[in-house]
Amino acid sequence: MGVIFCKGELESLNNAVLQNRINKHYISTLIDKMNKSKPFQDMNPDEIYKHTIDFFKGIDIVLNSNICVTDYQSNVSRFIKLAHTNSDHVYDATRDNDINYDNKVCPSYTWSF
């Protein structure tokens, strides 16, 4: 599966590598994937379509997996928790395994275009 990102996220990940020694290797692999990917703002309609189809295929694989570990930080990860064939097998890597259903925020509040 690929990585979809906004242009500014690569700098954020680079800063995270410098500040977070524990996850340095993992974050570095994300940066390598991002460097090989094109930001969606730079994609043409055919590339966006292909990326979207790949995205849906990946979601389908995850929804039917035996175990899934995510972070509930995005709409996609929360959707996976809710739609998974066995939501008790979807785990949050950062905290409790429960979603705060009372939490209502705009998921794109940090995006800047």
C-alpha positions in Angstrom: 0.0 0.0 0.0 1.1 3.5 -0.6 1.2 6.7 1.4 -1.1 9.7 0.7 0.1 13.0 2.3 0.1 16.8 2.1 3.2 18.6 1.2 3.9 20.0 4.7 3.8 16.5 6.4 7.2 15.5 5.2 8.8 18.3 7.2 6.8 17.3 10.2 8.0 13.7 10.0 11.6 14.9 9.5 11.3 16.9 12.7 9.7 13.8 14.5 12.8 11.7 13.5 15.1 14.2 15.1 13.0 14.5 18.3 11.9 10.9 18.8 14.7 8.4 19.2 12.4 5.5 20.2 10.5 5.4 16.9 13.3 6.8 14.7 13.6 3.7 12.5 9.8 3.4 11.9 9.4 7.1 11.1 12.4 6.9 8.8 10.6 4.2 6.8 7.6 6.5 6.5 9.8 9.3 5.2 11.3 7.0 2.6 7.8 6.0 1.4 6.8 9.6 1.3 9.9 10.7 -0.7 8.9 8.0 -3.3 5.3 9.2 -3.4 3.7 12.3 -4.9 1.6 14.6 -2.8 -2.0 14.5 -3.8 -2.0 18.2 -4.8 0.5 17.3 -7.5 -1.5 14.3 -8.9 -3.4 14.4 -12.1 -7.0 13.0 -12.2 -5.8 9.5 -13.4 -3.2 9.3 -10.6 -5.8 10.4 -8.0 -8.2 7.7 -9.3 -5.6 5.0 -9.1 -4.6 6.1 -5.6 -8.2 6.0 -4.5 -8.8 2.5 -5.8 -5.6 1.3 -4.1 -6.8 3.0 -0.9 -10.1 1.2 -1.0 -8.4 -2.1 -1.7 -6.2 -1.5 1.3 -9.1 -0.6 3.5 -10.9 -3.8 2.5 -7.9 -5.9 3.4 -7.6 -4.2 6.8 -11.4 -4.6 7.5 -11.1 -8.3 7.0 -7.8 -8.8 8.9 -7.6 -10.9 12.1 -5.9 -8.0 14.0 -5.4 -4.3 13.2 -3.3 -1.8 15.1 -4.0 1.9 14.3 -4.1 5.2 16.3 -7.7 6.5 15.9 -6.3 9.9 14.9 -7.9 10.0 11.4 -11.4 9.4 10.0 -10.0 6.4 8.2 -8.7 4.8 11.4 -11.9 5.4 13.3 -13.9 4.0 10.3 -11.8 0.9 10.5 -12.6 0.5 14.2 -16.3 0.9 13.5 -16.6 -1.2 10.3 -14.1 -4.0 11.1 -15.5 -7.5 11.0 -14.5 -7.8 14.7 -14.0 -4.4 16.2 -12.6 -5.9 19.4 -9.5 -6.9 17.4 -8.8 -3.3 16.3 -6.3 -1.8 18.7 -5.1 1.7 19.4 -1.3 1.9 19.5 -1.2 5.1 21.4 -3.7 4.7 24.3 -6.9 2.8 25.4 -8.6 0.6 22.9 -11.8 2.6 23.1 -12.9 5.4 20.8 -14.2 8.5 22.6 -17.6 8.8 20.8 -18.3 12.2 22.5 -15.2 13.7 20.9 -16.3 15.9 18.0 -13.6 17.8 16.0 -13.0 18.7 12.5 -10.5 16.0 11.2 -8.8 18.4 8.9 -8.2 21.2 11.4 -4.5 21.0 10.9 -4.5 21.1 7.1 -3.4 24.2 5.4 -3.9 24.6 1.7 
